[in-house]
Amino acid sequence: MAYQLYRNTTLGNSLQESLDELIQSQQITPQLALQVLLQFDKAINSALAQRVRNRVNFRGSLNTYRFCDNVWTFVLNDVEFREVTELIKVDKVKIVACDGK
């Protein structure tokens, strides 16, 4: 089973809205929409694992952390993200890390 974390991204939300419109106009069934979302979950997880090679360094203060059901959740405050030529500062970041197997 692929993680469903990326359904809440801009791309995932747009896909879900489009599927909802198709269901409302009775062009597809809810079962087909679910199959499309499951395929999206697999494809986005695979693409990110295999194709993304950029690296970013970040530093911040750890506010809270949690480990539950093989999922780590970290909340960081005053975070700096550094790429080769860019520096971005944010007040708060939540990182969710899942087992990639």
C-alpha positions in Angstrom: 0.0 0.0 0.0 1.3 3.4 -0.9 1.1 6.4 1.5 -1.6 8.9 0.8 0.3 11.9 2.0 0.5 13.5 -1.4 -3.3 13.6 -1.9 -3.2 16.8 0.2 -0.8 18.6 -2.2 -1.9 21.0 -5.0 -1.7 18.3 -7.5 -3.5 15.8 -5.4 -6.3 18.2 -4.5 -6.8 19.1 -8.2 -7.0 15.5 -9.1 -9.6 14.8 -6.4 -11.7 17.9 -7.4 -11.6 16.7 -11.1 -12.7 13.2 -10.1 -15.5 14.6 -7.9 -16.8 16.6 -10.9 -16.7 13.5 -13.1 -18.6 11.5 -10.5 -21.2 14.3 -10.1 -21.7 14.4 -13.9 -21.9 10.5 -13.8 -19.0 10.2 -16.3 -17.2 7.8 -14.0 -18.1 5.7 -11.0 -16.8 6.3 -7.4 -15.0 2.9 -7.7 -13.1 4.1 -10.7 -12.2 7.4 -9.0 -10.8 5.4 -6.0 -8.7 3.3 -8.4 -7.3 6.5 -10.0 -6.4 7.8 -6.5 -4.7 4.6 -5.6 -2.7 4.7 -8.8 -1.8 8.3 -8.1 -0.5 7.3 -4.6 1.7 4.6 -6.1 2.9 6.8 -9.0 3.8 9.9 -6.9 5.6 7.9 -4.2 7.6 6.0 -6.9 8.4 9.2 -8.8 9.7 11.0 -5.8 11.7 8.0 -4.7 13.4 7.5 -8.1 13.5 10.9 -9.9 14.1 13.6 -7.3 17.8 14.1 -6.6 18.0 17.7 -5.3 19.3 18.2 -1.8 18.4 20.9 0.7 19.9 21.4 4.2 17.8 22.7 7.0 18.3 23.7 10.6 15.8 24.6 13.3 14.8 24.1 16.9 12.9 20.8 17.6 9.6 21.6 19.3 8.0 18.1 19.4 8.5 14.7 17.9 6.4 11.5 17.7 6.8 8.0 16.4 3.6 6.0 15.8 2.8 3.1 13.4 6.3 3.4 11.7 5.7 7.1 11.0 7.9 9.9 12.5 6.5 13.3 12.9 8.7 16.3 13.8 7.7 19.9 14.5 10.5 22.4 14.1 10.5 26.1 14.9 12.6 28.9 13.4 13.8 26.8 10.5 16.3 27.8 7.8 16.3 25.9 4.5 19.6 26.3 2.5 20.1 25.3 -1.1 23.2 26.2 -3.1 22.2 29.8 -3.8 19.0 30.3 -1.7 18.2 30.8 2.0 14.5 30.6 3.2 13.5 31.2 6.8 10.1 30.0 8.1 8.6 30.1 11.6 7.3 26.5 11.8 7.7 23.3 9.8 6.0 19.9 10.2 7.9 16.9 8.8 6.3 13.5 8.4 8.7 10.7 7.5 7.4 7.2 6.6 9.1 3.9 6.0 10.1 3.9 2.3 10.0 0.1 1.9 
